Amino acid sequence: MTMTADELPDDLNALKAMVLSREAENARLRQIIKELQRHRFGRRAETLPEDQLLLGLEEAEQVEADALEAEEQEASDLRRERVARRRINRGALPAHLPRIDLVIDIESHDCPCCGNGLHRIGEDISEKLDIVPAQFRVLVTRRPKYACRACEEVVVQAPAPARLIEGGIPTEATVAQVLVSKYADHLPLYRQAQIYKRQGIDLDRSTLADWVGRAAWHLRPVHQRLLEHLKTSSKLFADETTAPVLDPGRGRTKTGQLWAYARDDRPWQGADPPGVVYVYAPDRKSERPMAHLNGFVGVLQVDGYSGYRALAAGNTVSLAFCWSHVRRRFYELASAGPAPIASETLRRIAELYRIEDDIRGRMREERRAVRQEKSRPIVDDLAPWLTEQLARISQKTKLAEAIRYTLSRWDGLTRFIDDGRIEIDSNTVERSIRPIALNRKNALFAGSDAGAEHWATIASLIETAKLNDIEPMAYITDVITKVINGHPNSRIDDLMPWAYAEKPISKAVA
């Protein structure tokens, strides 16, 4: 078939459009492949994770210490110099630790010169940090019985103290240790059982699981009250993460969700103490946060997940979005190769973060004033610039997706400029999600929906205690002890973690 001259230009234009479309699609697919390669083989965050950095430093410090020890053994002068330098940065020994005196005295108190008695003129004192491995002990409770010689039927005896595990062997402190080891130190129960067995204590994993379940049941009202407290706040963070749960009926795991709701007003000197609550749900539907936050009125800071938008429909919740999630999308593009638009966007976002670093910890009104002066011009220039770049590039590229993601959430992204309480990102709640991810990595999955609820209950109390600088094991021990001894529900606020910041924790042992 022979084409006419009039038909040729149209076909060339169509062919040209087809080629451009294919090139854009190929560029998009190449970008996806690079992201998958980076996800599989490379770093997954914009910066080196702190724990990975610490691992590297640990190895370097160990090698350095090994070399220094060899040098010090060969040169005594050098050794004295090293010791003097080490004392400058050896760490602090807290005053509350018990001190055990070890006196190293001379063999004879007679003068080696004339034989007269020596008198003490002073002493040199040095302190070293010692450790006693965890020790098991048995608390023997004796309850004497008394009878009256005149009244044969009278027998008097003190009542038995309440116990978390009726007929069981653990104290409340032992159960608290199991909970903290599992949910704070990420040790699955079977590993804890192995540790105990090395010390001659044979505890089956199922026995430990029974302790955890009973403790979680008693702690549930405290968890619920903690959530109610957070919902009275004027601003919260929210996020969610997967919680694999065993599904026996299908012989595999199903994917549940742990929703995290956090409060931290310290960056703007707010009066409310920090806290975080985890709530388990079998899915990620928008109905879940609506039910969890029923009654909450204020600002909710979240990532870009659309499921939170239903909360804002009632005009009682304002959504503030996260610049960290925006930055991550452009970072993935810039790290894959030359990307001038993505790199320029990252530079402008970095300016916003520099401003936030300067005002962190200031009063809310001062933060708002600085943002109006310095951050407002940056975001006012960024939106039209992104719109202009979007019009110049193919709409099928990952860059176009990143720009559309940003512009579609612009109101929520810029809400922090007009409110000094709002953070620039939701990293606060993402930090609270991190322990859940570590526990998930070690435990792999929860045994059931009820097990995932136990996970949420106990982790909420432990992480909130940590946020308030409360030692988790002492806190959990005290709360369990009080609950099983009939702590009144009308005074449940006394069991909130922050209440322990104002008073010493009693050293309950039984």
Secondary structure by P-SEA (a helix, b strand, c coil): ccccccaaaaaaaaaaaaaaaaaaaaaaaaaaaaaaaaaacccccccccaaaaaaaaaaaaaaaaaaaaaaaaacaaaaaaaaaaaaaccbbbbcccbbbbbbbccccccccccccbbbbcbbbbbbbbbbbcbbbbbbbbbbbbbbbcccccbbbbccccccccccccccaaaaaaaaaaaccccccaaaaaaaaaaacccccaaaaaaaaaaaaaaaaaaaaaaaaaaaaccccccbbbbbbbbbccccbbbbbbbbbbbbbccccccccccbbbbbbbccccaaaaaaaacccccbbbbccccccccccccccbbbbbbaaaaaaaaaaaaaacccaaaaaaaaaaaaaaaaaaaaccccaaaaaaaaaccaaaaaaaaaaaaaaaaaacccccaaaaaaaaaaaacccccccccccccccccaaaaaaaaaaaaaaaaacccccaaaaaaaaaaaaaaaaaaaacccaaaaaaaaaaaaaaccccccccccccccccccccccccc
